[in-house]
Amino acid sequence: MTAVAVVGAGLMGANHARVLRRLPEAELTLVVDPDGPRGRALAESVGARYCAEPAAVAGLAEAAVLAVPSERHAEIGVPLLEAGVDLLVEKPIATTVEDADALIEAAREHHRVLMTGHVERFNPAVLQLDGLVHDPLHVELTRMGPFSPRVTADVVLDLMIHDLELALALAGSDVERVEGMGRRERTDSLDLATALLRFRNGVTASVTASRIGQTKIRRIELTQRTNFVVLDLVRQDLTIHRVDHNEFLAEGGVRYRQSGLVEIPFLEHRGEPLALELEHFLDCVMHRRSPRVTGLQGRRALEVALAVRRSAGSPYR
Ligand SMILES: NC(=O)c1ccc[n+]([C@@H]2O[C@H](COP(=O)([O-])OP(=O)(O)OC[C@H]3O[C@@H](n4cnc5c(N)ncnc54)[C@H](O)[C@@H]3O)[C@@H](O)[C@H]2O)c1
């Protein structure tokens, strides 16, 4: 069993604490937050100790989940890594490449596990893709949801970064070219953004994220040479399409006919993605393994997100 602290008792910290509390591999020992009432309330609800200062973590936990505002990830995370604590840092790993590098370097120097919390990689539909990506050509990723007044970052760092990280993993290559466009609608930063990416191996991607949608959509459409794979990340399902034969018929009026194969694999729904992410992190801590989403992978996603934002003309440069 690993002693774990949750640093940051806001929305995500509370989610992590709720899940950690039920995992047999974890003992949630500490909740840290300078906001006393908030931190104490969460600590009490999960039976952990409370402290206002992250410095308390090293004495009470071997590993920590860092769920503080993203601009503060390096400032709070680096001393924890230096003190010998393994870290799961919420996404985005940081808001600057320099901060991401500081975290990666501290983890390397102190032989710590550093994982980036790209939770969508633990969506059962995405996990199923592991054995299905053979010859990708193009991927379209869409993430839309209704507006929430509690947003702080722009839609690229807040939402699109999930899909940029997935696109990098699916393409299996670095990004060579990025073009972004977007608009502000409800806030002073990008509320809707769309990006075209080209990877070094020739794979292309089209990524759209919006927080001014009228419904929740999280979808991946993967075109491969031999099939077309569609994932619905909300419903956690996956469908594989293969065309067998298609033709236009002229007799009796023009029509199109297609025959093909549709495969819907049975997905083992093994619980919520956040629980799978935390189980994986604890397994990496226990067995000193490299995580599914390393600090470096978090940094690569951040770099692409910053490039999309620059190209889209956001004021945050
Ligand atoms: N994986 C996801 O889908 C997802 C969703 C939402 C947020 N996030 C990420 O989670 C992180 C936190 O976001 P949130 O929405 O929970 O924010 P939040 O504002 O709800 O909570 C942040 C908390 O951190 C606390 N904090 C500030 N400084 C601290 C310090 N020095 N030590 C300890 N706590 C401190 C604040 O008091 C606050 O309670 C961000 O990096 C965000 O991008 C990820």
The ligand as an SDF file (V2000), in Angstrom:
LIG
                    3D

 44 48  0  0  0  0  0  0  0  0999 V2000
   -7.9330   16.0350  -15.8300 N   0  0  0  0  0  0  0  0  0  0  0  0
   -8.9430   16.8520  -16.0200 C   0  0  0  0  0  0  0  0  0  0  0  0
   -9.8580   16.5660  -16.7640 O   0  0  0  0  0  0  0  0  0  0  0  0
   -8.9550   18.1600  -15.2790 C   0  0  0  0  0  0  0  0  0  0  0  0
  -10.1590   18.8340  -15.0400 C   0  0  0  0  0  0  0  0  0  0  0  0
  -10.1140   20.0190  -14.2980 C   0  0  0  0  0  0  0  0  0  0  0  0
   -8.9090   20.5190  -13.8460 C   0  0  0  0  0  0  0  0  0  0  0  0
   -7.7440   19.8500  -14.1140 N   0  0  0  0  0  0  0  0  0  0  0  0
   -6.4540   20.3680  -13.6390 C   0  0  0  0  0  0  0  0  0  0  0  0
   -6.3810   20.2100  -12.2300 O   0  0  0  0  0  0  0  0  0  0  0  0
   -5.6430   21.2880  -11.6560 C   0  0  0  0  0  0  0  0  0  0  0  0
   -6.4990   21.9650  -10.5900 C   0  0  0  0  0  0  0  0  0  0  0  0
   -7.6800   22.4330  -11.2000 O   0  0  0  0  0  0  0  0  0  0  0  0
   -9.0310   22.6310  -10.3550 P   0  0  0  0  0  0  0  0  0  0  0  0
  -10.1130   22.8250  -11.3560 O   0  0  0  0  0  0  0  0  0  0  0  0
   -9.1730   21.5630   -9.3400 O   0  0  0  0  0  0  0  0  0  0  0  0
   -8.7070   24.0310   -9.6460 O   0  0  0  0  0  0  0  0  0  0  0  0
   -9.3940   24.6490   -8.3640 P   0  0  0  0  0  0  0  0  0  0  0  0
   -9.2110   26.1160   -8.4630 O   0  0  0  0  0  0  0  0  0  0  0  0
  -10.7810   24.0880   -8.1810 O   0  0  0  0  0  0  0  0  0  0  0  0
   -8.5030   24.1080   -7.1530 O   0  0  0  0  0  0  0  0  0  0  0  0
   -7.1470   24.4450   -6.9830 C   0  0  0  0  0  0  0  0  0  0  0  0
   -6.8450   24.3400   -5.4870 C   0  0  0  0  0  0  0  0  0  0  0  0
   -5.4300   24.4860   -5.3110 O   0  0  0  0  0  0  0  0  0  0  0  0
   -5.2510   25.1870   -4.1020 C   0  0  0  0  0  0  0  0  0  0  0  0
   -3.8980   25.7100   -3.9750 N   0  0  0  0  0  0  0  0  0  0  0  0
   -3.3810   26.8830   -4.4190 C   0  0  0  0  0  0  0  0  0  0  0  0
   -2.0870   26.9860   -4.0300 N   0  0  0  0  0  0  0  0  0  0  0  0
   -1.7900   25.8590   -3.3200 C   0  0  0  0  0  0  0  0  0  0  0  0
   -0.6330   25.3890   -2.6480 C   0  0  0  0  0  0  0  0  0  0  0  0
    0.4890   26.1110   -2.6170 N   0  0  0  0  0  0  0  0  0  0  0  0
   -0.6860   24.1960   -2.0210 N   0  0  0  0  0  0  0  0  0  0  0  0
   -1.8140   23.4680   -2.0280 C   0  0  0  0  0  0  0  0  0  0  0  0
   -2.9540   23.8670   -2.6470 N   0  0  0  0  0  0  0  0  0  0  0  0
   -2.9360   25.0490   -3.2860 C   0  0  0  0  0  0  0  0  0  0  0  0
   -6.3270   26.2620   -4.1430 C   0  0  0  0  0  0  0  0  0  0  0  0
   -6.5740   26.8200   -2.8460 O   0  0  0  0  0  0  0  0  0  0  0  0
   -7.5120   25.4460   -4.6620 C   0  0  0  0  0  0  0  0  0  0  0  0
   -8.2600   24.8480   -3.6000 O   0  0  0  0  0  0  0  0  0  0  0  0
   -5.2420   22.2120  -12.8080 C   0  0  0  0  0  0  0  0  0  0  0  0
   -3.9540   21.8650  -13.2470 O   0  0  0  0  0  0  0  0  0  0  0  0
   -6.2580   21.8700  -13.8870 C   0  0  0  0  0  0  0  0  0  0  0  0
   -5.7900   22.1080  -15.1960 O   0  0  0  0  0  0  0  0  0  0  0  0
   -7.7590   18.6880  -14.7940 C   0  0  0  0  0  0  0  0  0  0  0  0
  1  2  1  0
  2  3  2  0
  2  4  1  0
  4  5  1  0
  4 44  2  0
  5  6  2  0
  6  7  1  0
  7  8  2  0
  8  9  1  0
  8 44  1  0
  9 10  1  0
  9 42  1  0
 10 11  1  0
 11 12  1  0
 11 40  1  0
 12 13  1  0
 13 14  1  0
 14 15  2  0
 14 16  1  0
 14 17  1  0
 17 18  1  0
 18 19  2  0
 18 20  1  0
 18 21  1  0
 21 22  1  0
 22 23  1  0
 23 24  1  0
 23 38  1  0
 24 25  1  0
 25 26  1  0
 25 36  1  0
 26 27  1  0
 26 35  1  0
 27 28  2  0
 28 29  1  0
 29 30  1  0
 29 35  2  0
 30 31  1  0
 30 32  2  0
 32 33  1  0
 33 34  2  0
 34 35  1  0
 36 37  1  0
 36 38  1  0
 38 39  1  0
 40 41  1  0
 40 42  1  0
 42 43  1  0
M  CHG  2   8   1  16  -1
M  END
$$$$
